[in-house]
Amino acid sequence: SQVVFYPHHIPASRQFALSQIISLGIIDILQKFGPGFSIKWPNDILINGKKAVGILTEMDCEMSEVHFVIPGIGINVNTASFPPEIAEIATSLYLECGKTVSRRRLVHRVLERLEEHYETFLRTGSFDAMLEDYRKHCITLGKEVHVLGREPFFAEALDITPEGELLVRRADNGKEEVVFSGEVSIRGVI
C-alpha cells in the first residue's frame, strides 16, 4: 500500500511531527497484541527494547509550502528469525506474540488509525492534541541519550516539543537544547 499526505495549509515547521503522528497511529494498533510496545524518538517502534517498526518520510516542498509527504513504513510482522548481526536489536510481532498475524488486516487497521490521526493534525494544524499520548509511549524521555550528528554529545532527554522535537539537557555544559534531526541512541537500548 502507498500513503501520500497533502498537508498544504500546515506550515513546514510543523511537518516534522508527521513521523511521530504516524508512529503513534501504528503503536495504537500494535499494542493490542500485548505489552512491551514503546516509541524511540522520533518514530521507531520497539517491542521489549527491540526494533519492530521503522518509519522514514519523504517530503516535497518549496520554501514554507509542503506539496506532499510520503511515509515509508516497515513493520516486522511474521519474521521468524533475523540475521545474527541484527538478531539482538530486531524483533517481530510473531517472535514477541508467538502467533502469525494477518498482514492484510494489520495494514487495514493501521491505515484507518493513520487516517484518524492525520485528520486531527489537519483540523488542528498541530501535534498538540496527540502530544501527551506520544509522551506516554516515548521510551526516550528521562533517559541518557547519545545525540549523533556533526558534533555528537551526551544528554538527558527531557521532553517532546509541540513540533515533535526532542528537548535535551547536555551533559557537557548543562544547557537545554532542541534536537530536530539526527540519530539518537539510548543507553542500554538500541
C-alpha positions, 0 to 999 in steps of 0.5 A: 500500500502507498500513503501520500499526505497533502498537508498544504495549509500546515506550515513546514515547521510543523511537518516534522511531527508527521513521523511521530503522528504516524508512529503513534497511529501504528503503536495504537494498533500494535499494542493490542497484541500485548505489552512491551510496545514503546516509541524511540524518538522520533518514530521507531517502534520497539517491542521489549527494547527491540526494533519492530517498526521503522518509519522514514518520510519523504517530503516535497516542498518549496520554501514554507509550502509542503506539496506532499509527504510520503511515509515509508513504513516497515513493520516486522510482522511474521519474521521468524528469525533475523540475521545474527548481526541484527538478531539482538536489536530486531524483533517481530510481532510473531517472535514477541506474540508467538502467533502469525498475524494477518498482514492484510488486516494489520495494514487495514487497521493501521491505515484507518488509525493513520487516517484518524490521526492525520485528520486531527493534525489537519483540523488542528494544524498541530501535534498538540492534541496527540502530544501527551499520548506520544509522551506516554509511549516515548521510551526516550524521555528521562533517559541518557541519550547519545545525540549523533550528528556533526558534533555528537554529545551526551544528554538527558532527554527531557521532553517532546516539543509541540513540533515533535522535537526532542528537548535535551539537557547536555551533559557537557555544559548543562544547557537545554537544547532542541534536537530536530534531526539526527540519530539518537541512541539510548543507553542500554537500548538500541 
